[in-house]
Amino acid sequence: MRGRIESGQLLTIAPVEPDEIKIDDVVFVKWKGNYILHLVKDIQGDNILVGNNLGKENGWATLDDVCGKVTEVSD
C-alpha cells in the first residue's frame, strides 16, 4: 500500500458491513489462505476486485472475505 500507507505506520481496522464497502476503501481481506491489506478497485454484486496502490489488480474476492476496513492511519 506504499504511497497511501507506509511501513511503520499504525492502522486502525474496524469491522465493516458488506453494503458499506466502497471503491478506494482499504480493506483487510482474507486472500488465498492469508490476510492482506488492499484497495477495493471495483465492486460487482457480492464480489470485490482488490489491488494495490500502484495500479496492480490482484483479483476478485467475496464481500464475505473482508474482515475489516482501515479507518485511520497515523505515524
N, C-alpha and C positions, 0 to 999 in steps of 0.2 A: 504494500500500500504506500510505497515510497512517494513522496510528494503530497500526500494527504495525511498520512500517519508515519512518523519517523521512528526509527529504532530508539528504544528507551522511553518513549512517551507512555504515560499512564492512560489507560482507556477505561471508560465506564460502559459496560454492556448490560442492557436491560432486556427483559422479556418483551416480545412484540407479538401482537396478534397478526395472523396472516393478512388480513384485509388492511392493515396499517403499513405494510411494506410498500415502499415507493422506489422508483428508479433513482439511482445515485445514492441510496442508503448504503452504508457499510454494515454488513451483516456477518455474524458468526454462524457458520453453516457447517453441517456435517457433510464431508466430501470424501468419497471413496475410502471410507474407513477411518478417516482422520477428521480434524476440525481446522477450518481456515477462516480468515477474515477476507472478505471480498466485496466488491461493489456489485450492486444489482444493476445490470445493463439493460434488461428487458423483462417484462412480465407477460406471460401468456397463460391465462387460466390459472391452474394450480402450480405452474412452473415458473422458475426464475432463471434467467441467464446470468451467470456470475463471471466476473473478470477482474483484472487488476486496474490500477490507476494509470498504467502506461499504455492502455489500449488493447491489451490481450483479452480475449474471451476464453474462458476455460470450459464452459459447457453448461448444461441445464441441471438444476436441482429442483426438488419439490419444495413448496412452501413449508411442508412438514419437516424438512431438513434444517430449517432456520431455527437456531437456538436462541438468538438474541440479536439486538441491533445496537451499534455503537451510538451512545447518546452524548458522550463528552470525551474530548481529547485534551490532556494537559501535560505539561513538562514535569 
